[in-house]
Amino acid sequence: MDVLRYADSLEAATACGQRILDLLAKAIATRKRATLAISGGSSPKPMFELFAKSGFPWEQVHVFWVDERCVPPTDPQSNFRMANEAWLAPAKVPEGNVHRVPTELEPHEAARQYAQGLHDFFRVQTGELPQFDVIHRGIGPDAHTASLFPGEPLIADHEGLAAAVWVEKMHQWRVTLLPGVLEAAWHTVVLATGKDKAPALEAVLHGPYDPMSWPAQIGARDINVTWFTDLPKEMI
């Protein structure tokens, strides 16, 4: 685990984005294609804008989502919409390389189809999990990551691929990757900016391991994980 600190949230997001590009380039050099799972929220928007301007060979990258709100893909709350407007459409990422969650469906059916798509794309066998080249994650002030919030029973599921979850505090259904998939990635980058994240980040990085209370602890301290933050060392 590495924790990299930057002067502000823009610098952190830009550095996180550049690390993703570097990791994807290495994967392409080895296997001719790369896989990336991205998170939503407002924090990664500068990262997506960097992607759009990068001139990267996106035709060799397949893009998935760590989680998604169960709203239409044109809804302002949609993680897909934000990524599409800031990056996918401007960079002309091929539609066949974009594997969004089919949120126009009922939540459990959307999760089932998304999980089946992962199973088929990665050609996973029984007992195996897909391994993304890079997973980009975030963290909330309550230490949620993906759409795994404190107390969510699915935090204990290390065999499933994706599931629908009801997020009571948001009064909203979401579809999320499950812990086993998050932990299986070759590389994980976590963008964690904003002073409101400091208590959660302290617990996740330095507290006793209790992912049911601090879901972002899932895979958080592994050797292949890099954190990008604008918080000074004295805060975490």
C-alpha positions in Angstrom: 0.0 0.0 0.0 1.2 3.5 -0.9 -0.4 6.8 0.2 0.5 9.7 -2.1 -0.3 13.2 -1.0 -1.0 16.3 -3.1 -1.7 20.0 -2.6 -5.3 19.9 -3.6 -8.0 17.6 -5.0 -7.3 18.5 -8.6 -3.7 17.5 -8.3 -4.7 14.3 -6.6 -7.3 13.4 -9.3 -4.8 14.3 -12.1 -2.1 12.1 -10.6 -4.6 9.3 -10.0 -5.6 9.5 -13.7 -2.1 9.5 -14.9 -1.3 6.4 -12.8 -4.3 4.6 -14.4 -3.1 5.5 -17.9 0.4 4.2 -17.0 -1.0 0.9 -15.7 -3.3 0.4 -18.7 -0.4 1.0 -21.0 1.6 -1.7 -19.3 -1.3 -4.1 -19.5 -1.7 -3.4 -23.2 2.0 -3.9 -23.9 1.7 -7.4 -22.3 -1.8 -8.6 -23.4 -2.8 -6.2 -26.2 -5.9 -5.1 -24.3 -6.7 -3.8 -20.8 -9.7 -3.7 -18.4 -10.7 -0.8 -16.2 -13.5 -0.5 -13.6 -14.3 3.1 -12.6 -16.3 4.7 -9.8 -18.6 7.7 -9.9 -19.2 10.8 -7.9 -17.8 14.2 -8.6 -14.2 13.6 -7.5 -13.0 11.7 -10.6 -14.4 14.2 -13.1 -10.9 15.9 -13.6 -9.5 12.4 -14.1 -12.0 11.6 -16.8 -11.3 15.0 -18.5 -7.6 14.0 -18.5 -8.5 10.7 -20.2 -10.5 12.5 -22.9 -7.5 14.7 -23.8 -4.8 12.0 -23.5 -4.8 10.5 -27.0 -4.7 7.1 -25.4 -5.6 4.0 -27.5 -9.0 3.5 -25.9 -9.9 0.9 -28.6 -7.7 -1.4 -26.6 -9.4 -0.8 -23.2 -12.7 -2.2 -21.9 -14.4 0.0 -19.4 -16.7 -1.3 -16.6 -18.3 0.3 -13.5 -17.5 -0.4 -9.9 -21.0 0.6 -9.0 -24.0 2.4 -10.5 -27.1 4.1 -9.3 -30.3 2.5 -10.6 -31.4 5.4 -12.6 -31.7 5.8 -16.4 -28.3 6.3 -18.2 -29.3 9.8 -19.1 -30.2 10.8 -15.5 -27.9 13.4 -13.9 -27.2 11.0 -11.1 -25.9 8.3 -13.4 -22.2 7.4 -13.1 -22.3 6.3 -16.7 -23.6 9.7 -17.9 -20.9 11.7 -16.1 -18.1 9.4 -17.5 -19.7 9.5 -20.9 -20.0 13.2 -21.1 -16.5 14.0 -19.7 -14.5 11.2 -21.3 -16.1 8.3 -23.3 -17.9 10.4 -25.9 -15.2 13.1 -26.4 -12.5 10.4 -26.7 -14.7 8.3 -29.0 -14.3 5.1 -26.9 -15.9 2.4 -29.0 -19.4 1.5 -27.8 -18.4 -2.2 -27.8 -15.7 -1.4 -25.2 -18.1 0.3 -22.8 -19.8 -2.2 -20.4 -22.3 -0.2 -18.4 -24.8 -1.6 -15.9 -28.2 -1.9 -17.6 -29.9 0.3 -15.1 -33.1 0.6 -17.2 -33.9 -2.9 -15.9 -35.2 -3.9 -12.5 -32.3 -3.6 -10.0 -31.8 -7.4 -9.4 -32.1 -8.2 -13.1 -29.7 -5.4 -13.9 -27.2 -6.9 -11.4 -27.8 -10.4 -12.8 -27.1 -9.3 -16.4 -24.1 -7.2 -15.3 -22.6 -10.2 -13.4 -23.3 -12.4 -16.4 -21.5 -9.9 -18.7 -18.5 -10.0 -16.4 -18.5 -13.8 -16.3 -18.7 -14.0 -20.1 -16.1 -11.3 -20.9 -13.5 -12.6 -18.4 -14.4 -16.3 -19.2 -14.3 -17.1 -15.5 -14.6 -20.7 -14.5 -16.5 -22.0 -11.5 -14.9 -20.7 -8.3 -12.9 -18.0 -10.2 -13.2 -14.2 -10.1 -12.6 -11.7 -12.9 -9.3 -9.9 -12.5 -9.4 -6.3 -13.7 -6.1 -4.7 -14.7 -7.1 -1.6 -12.8 -10.0 -0.8 -10.4 -10.5 2.8 -9.5 -12.3 3.2 -6.2 -13.5 6.1 -4.0 -14.3 6.4 -0.3 -17.2 8.2 1.4 -17.1 10.1 4.7 -18.8 7.0 6.2 -16.0 4.8 4.7 -18.3 3.2 2.1 -16.6 2.1 -1.1 -18.3 1.0 -4.3 -21.9 0.8 -3.1 -21.0 -1.2 0.0 -22.1 0.9 3.0 -21.5 0.1 6.7 -23.5 -2.8 7.8 -24.3 -4.2 4.4 -24.4 -8.0 4.6 -22.9 -8.3 1.1 -19.6 -7.1 2.6 -19.1 -10.8 3.6 -19.7 -12.1 0.1 -16.3 -12.9 -1.5 -17.6 -15.3 -4.2 -20.2 -13.3 -6.1 -19.5 -10.8 -8.9 -22.1 -8.1 -8.6 -25.4 -7.5 -6.8 -28.2 -5.1 -6.3 -28.1 -3.2 -3.0 -30.7 -1.0 -1.3 -28.9 2.1 0.2 -31.3 3.2 2.9 -29.5 6.6 3.6 -29.9 7.4 -0.1 -33.3 5.8 -0.5 -32.0 4.3 -3.7 -31.2 1.0 -5.4 -27.7 0.5 -6.7 -25.7 -2.2 -8.4 -22.2 -2.9 -7.1 -19.2 -5.1 -7.6 -18.7 -7.4 -4.6 -15.6 -7.7 -2.3 -14.0 -10.7 -4.0 -13.9 -8.8 -7.3 -12.5 -5.7 -5.7 -9.8 -7.6 -4.0 -8.9 -9.6 -7.1 -7.7 -6.7 -9.2 -4.1 -6.6 -10.4 -4.0 -2.9 -9.4 -6.2 -0.7 -7.4 -6.2 3.1 -7.2 -8.3 5.0 -4.6 -9.0 8.7 -4.9 -9.8 10.1 -1.5 -10.0 13.8 -1.3 -11.8 16.3 1.0 -11.3 17.0 4.7 -14.7 15.3 5.4 -13.0 12.0 4.5 -10.2 12.3 7.1 -11.8 10.3 10.0 -12.8 7.5 7.7 -9.4 7.4 6.0 -7.7 7.2 9.4 -9.8 4.3 10.4 -9.4 2.5 7.0 -5.7 2.9 6.8 -4.6 2.6 10.4 -7.5 1.2 12.5 -8.4 -2.4 13.4 -9.6 -4.4 10.4 -13.4 -4.3 10.5 -14.8 -3.9 7.0 -18.4 -4.3 8.2 -18.0 -0.9 9.9 -15.4 0.5 7.5 -16.1 -1.1 4.0 -13.3 0.8 2.3 -10.9 -1.5 4.3 -11.7 -4.2 1.7 -8.3 -4.8 0.0 -7.2 -1.3 1.1 -3.8 -2.2 2.5 -2.7 -4.7 -0.2 0.6 -4.2 -1.8 -1.0 -3.4 -5.2 -3.1 -0.5 -3.8 -2.2 3.2 -4.2 -4.2 5.9 -2.4 -4.3 9.5 -3.8 -5.3 12.2 -1.4 -5.1 15.9 -0.7 -5.0 15.3 3.1 -1.8 16.1 4.9 0.0 13.5 6.9 -1.0 15.0 10.3 -4.7 14.4 9.4 -4.2 10.7 8.6 
